[in-house]
Amino acid sequence: MDVRILEGVAVGTPTVRLAASLYLSRQGVEYRIGLMMRHFQATNRAALISRAHSLGVLSVGAWPPRVLPEFLET
């Protein structure tokens, strides 16, 4: 779930649209984003995406950005 939320934030999808597409509440999406921001030590969404790119979590040179397979939990 976090992967889809992170990818959605990376392309600028509004929280309400993300929530609807993932069958979550708006508060649920905000909660998951908050957890990721704490994990990546980011102060806002832009910093979260920047940190994810700099750590190699998100693909580079492709649109839309995707979480790389080595960061997916199986």
KADAVEN-V609789 format. One record per helix or strand of 2 or more residues. SS is the DSSP state (helix for helix, strand for strand). FROM is the first residue (numbers start at 0). TO is the last residue. If there is no record, write none. Layout:
BEGIN
ss=SS from=FROM to=TO
ss=SS from=FROM to=TO
END
This chain:
BEGIN
ss=helix from=1 to=10
ss=helix from=14 to=21
ss=helix from=25 to=38
ss=helix from=44 to=53
ss=helix from=68 to=70
END
